[in-house]
Amino acid sequence: MSFGFGVGDFLATLKLADELKKRFAQAPSEFKTISGEVRSLWAVLHDLNDIPKEGLSVHQKSEMETIVQKGREVLVEIEGKLSKYNVLAFASSNWKKKKTLFCTGVSGAGKTVLTSIAIDHLEKRFASDESVAITYLYFDFRQRPEFPDLLSALLRQLLQGNPGLYGSVSGLHSRRQHNPSRLSQEEIPKELKLAISRCSKVFFVIDALDECFPDSVRRQFLIWIRDLPKSNHQTSIKVLTTRRHDSPLGMLAPRDGLILYIKASREDMGSLLDASLDYLPRFIQRKPELWAYIRNQIIESAGEMFLLARLYLNLLLDEKNEKGVRTLGGQLESGLGAYNHAYDETMKRIEQQSSHSQDLARRVLGWVTFSARPLTAVELQYAIAVEIGEPTFDETNITDIEEVISVCSGLVVIEETSNIAKLVHFTAQEYLRRMWKSWFPDVHGFLTDTCLTYLSFDNFDDSCLTRGDPQVQREKYPFYQYSAHELRTHLRHSLGNDSLLQAFIGNDAKVSRCMREMFGLSGSQCSFTGLHLASLFGLEHIVEGIPATDSNFNVWDYLGRTPLIWAAASGNETVVRLLLDRGADPNSGTKEGFTPLFYAAAYGHVAVVRILIEGGASVDFENKSKETPIFFAAKGDCGVRLGPRSLFNIGDHTSVVRLLLDAGASLEHWNNRRETPLYTAAEYGHEMAVGLLLERNANINPHPGEAPLTAAARKGHVKITKLLLENGADTPSLRRDTNLSRYSYALSCLSASGIDQDESSFAAMLQESGDPRFQDEFKRLPLHWAASRGDESLVQSILKAGCDPNPNDIFGRTPLFAAVCMDRVGVVKLLLNHPDIDAQIEDKLGFTPLQESYRRQMQPPRDQPDIVAQMRARAKLGFTPLQASY
């Protein structure tokens, strides 16, 4: 998925509609993964309903209303045909009693249709209740989202579908209006959690959960979903997920979950077939008895799988007479194995076409099945139009998309909302990936050669693509971006035609343009050589083929990076050895002083680090910030970066730290900010590295350097903070005042960090401190910070530890006042229920929490009691009209 929204983007989304065509082109990725059928339709309708009408012209309004109306008619028709679809139990009382509804079934049983109908049902039912939010994600196995991408998508939907919630990010926007960067990975879950807390009920509809890859992202997402109720006590969380029956439920399956098996009834299957009769050959329509025969055969064979029925219908399209139909009817198979039969028959029909159509279908299926990412229709058209080995692109060789789809006999579809070319179903992908050696033995070589040919075209010399608007260039050359970004992926499967590869690597101008596209650079001054690219991609035979006397082994790119640096960063041991054997300097640094060892350490490549050390690399080489390689290993997965994560594997940073220490790296080296490796590991949350450095007797209390305890606590790393405290960590301020509690100091820093804390660990530290009343420079306590952040669990933990609920900071403000200022309704309610709360305490300006709530026009969720009235009852204190006007 491709997300990443700035705060201003969220607010703009709620206030202003983009041009209609542009809106569809930039739709978020969860819509792009929706199939071209029902779910595409519903996603469009949902998106259109959320567009503020004032942002559209009269023509756009009319066009949009027409689309919505026609779309709803189709959706109503589909729902009518599936009115007795027995799995609509998601709306029954059973789900009302359960948190999670698991919908499982065989491939093609209609699970995606169910999610579309579920969303439609929920949208209609709660249309007038703005306190209820409906969100959804449609996963596609070809996409590889990061965890923050998923949360960004949900946050966007919450704010777009519930405009009243956008006040929750307005404060963040005002604080960061001079820094309009995208929300950080720490801010996204925080803002999403806040938005959810403002709702009375939130529905999460998640389709194809088993297609969420990589597994680590799915696991992280499931943990987040599972733990949501723990931090949102006032919000009802409901989850609907679909998955194939043969995939495990995993950690999302709680004791209170309801499992529902989805299958098609005979009546629903018959309705689907009857609705498709008009599209079949006329001779079938004119013979009711023939239609009755083949209809019954399909129902019996398809069983509970709608997709199989559709595939069998497609096979009927090519029949010319009754004998052919009856012969086909007698050959239909049932069960999961029937998919193979249906796809076998489809491939046979493709092979019965003309040789030109067969070749076109093979190329199309090759790209749609094995592309590194989903291709748009235009990208696909250009990809199959490339003539391998030709020096130029021939525009007249582009095939109309209708013909492209037609030759594939129903296996390929184009999603209307995203214009993405895809196979008709996941089972088709599985079949073609399993059988590719029989239908296209050299498919991977073909894909590689296509990319190399396109990147090598004569009109793609360096000067051609450095002039003009990059977006215009991408539109003019629509397949260039894919070829540059995904060439390495295809080379991993097949090196293709070696002469094509050698010719491309030998042209530094075209290589430079390719690498600039890969890393999002512009300007001809950003230059590279073919050896840089070969070292990055691990093309061993290219490096090995260069004579050892060649002087290019230490050649710099535009930032002073050598081929050895690129090889070290990519973790290719063989290429690193080859370069060292040919005289590459292991201590040649960039303009900022980063040597190959820095990059190998930053990416955690243990074997490469060992090879470099054996080759003479200095373990204590300083960059311009006086940092050594161990600093970047200590950071874990946060060190120096060369480019997109997809290009660089991440290894074992803890083992790299151990290897550097064994090689003599200094434990107590200070950078120019007086930070040590231990401080760096603590700051970046690398718990294993912290433990290892402590085992090696790293100074836990450097003087006068920065304290690791401060770094860990201020960044919210509670486990590392606890580990440091257990090993005797303190800070300069604690050394000056021995009356201060080390645990209280750490708790204050953790509370102020803005990072959600592990409640049990935090509670244990509260108990250990004996006094959670350490104040920062503004006399704010952990309770102040927890209240202002809206962390209800943390507030409860602190209050249980016996903390006074009414402490004042230097401005006279209490935690209740802080919660009101930040509109933390849940915390306000929690504090008001405390028997010792005092709602009459004034700050230095004479305001009470009640007055502040009126001044800020605090709006509680609909399903909660009137917080403001409750506060007034507790305060029993009025205020003047002048005070209320502030």
Beta strands, then each sheet from edge to edge (+ up, - down):
strand 1: 100-105
strand 2: 132-138
strand 3: 201-207
strand 4: 236-244
strand 5: 258-261
strand 6: 375-376
strand 7: 412-414
strand 8: 420-423
sheet 1: 2+ 3+ 4+ 1+ 5+
sheet 2: 6+ 8- 7+
end
